[in-house]
Amino acid sequence: MLKTKRVTEIYDLRVFTDDGNYFGDVEESIIAANKLFGWRIRATKGSYLSKVLGGAKGVIVPHQLVKSIGDVIIVSKAAVPSYESEEQADGPAAAASAKMR
């Protein structure tokens, strides 16, 4: 039997990646052309998003990246914003030459 939920029941659910990392909390749903487009996820204290985003409040996760909705929401690893520090992006040689300047 298919279980259904109202969109309002999803608000404030905890979101986890498929690796098991706490990602954030659902803040709002985004509906476009009478279809569910995505979810706005709030970067809460202690979440992976707050570590990655720094001062940003959250991200929008397209609904296609949501794997499961139940007591929590499971999202794909592709929803996780990727970031690299300046040193990692340029490599150790660039960091060493920057120190010499």
C-alpha positions in Angstrom: 0.0 0.0 0.0 1.3 3.4 -0.9 1.7 5.8 2.0 1.2 9.5 1.3 2.1 12.6 3.3 1.0 16.2 3.1 3.7 18.6 2.2 3.2 20.5 5.4 4.1 17.3 7.3 7.5 17.4 5.8 8.5 20.8 7.1 11.2 20.7 9.8 12.1 17.0 9.1 15.8 16.2 9.4 17.6 15.6 6.2 20.5 13.1 5.9 22.7 12.1 3.0 22.7 8.5 1.8 26.1 8.2 3.5 24.4 8.9 6.9 25.6 12.5 7.4 23.2 15.0 9.0 22.5 17.5 6.2 20.1 20.0 7.7 16.3 20.6 8.2 13.5 21.1 5.6 12.5 24.7 5.6 10.1 24.9 2.7 8.9 23.1 -0.5 9.2 24.7 -3.9 6.3 24.0 -6.3 6.4 25.1 -9.9 3.7 24.4 -12.5 1.8 22.3 -10.1 4.7 20.0 -9.6 7.1 19.6 -6.7 10.4 21.1 -7.9 12.5 20.9 -4.8 13.1 21.5 -1.1 14.8 24.4 0.6 17.1 22.9 3.3 18.2 25.1 6.2 21.8 24.8 7.4 21.3 24.2 11.2 23.9 24.2 13.9 26.0 21.0 13.7 24.9 20.1 10.2 27.1 19.3 7.3 25.7 22.3 5.4 26.7 24.8 8.1 30.3 23.5 7.9 30.4 23.7 4.1 28.4 26.9 3.5 29.8 29.0 6.3 27.5 32.1 6.4 24.8 30.9 4.0 21.5 29.9 5.3 20.9 26.8 3.2 20.5 25.3 -0.2 17.8 24.2 -2.6 17.8 20.5 -3.3 15.9 19.4 -6.5 13.3 16.7 -5.7 15.0 14.3 -8.2 17.9 14.0 -5.6 15.5 13.0 -2.8 15.8 9.2 -2.4 13.3 8.7 0.5 10.8 10.5 2.7 9.6 9.0 5.9 10.6 9.9 9.5 13.6 11.7 7.9 14.5 12.6 4.4 17.4 10.9 2.6 19.1 12.8 -0.2 21.7 11.7 -2.8 25.4 12.6 -2.4 25.0 14.8 -5.5 23.0 17.2 -3.3 26.0 18.0 -1.2 27.7 21.2 -2.4 31.3 20.6 -3.3 34.0 22.9 -2.1 37.7 23.1 -2.0 40.0 25.4 -0.1 42.1 27.7 -2.1 45.2 25.7 -1.3 43.6 22.4 -2.5 42.3 24.0 -5.7 45.7 25.4 -6.7 47.8 22.7 -5.3 50.8 22.8 -2.9 53.1 24.4 -5.5 50.8 27.4 -5.9 50.5 27.8 -2.1 54.3 27.7 -1.7 54.8 30.3 -4.4 52.2 32.5 -2.8 54.0 32.4 0.5 57.3 33.4 -1.2 55.7 36.6 -2.6 
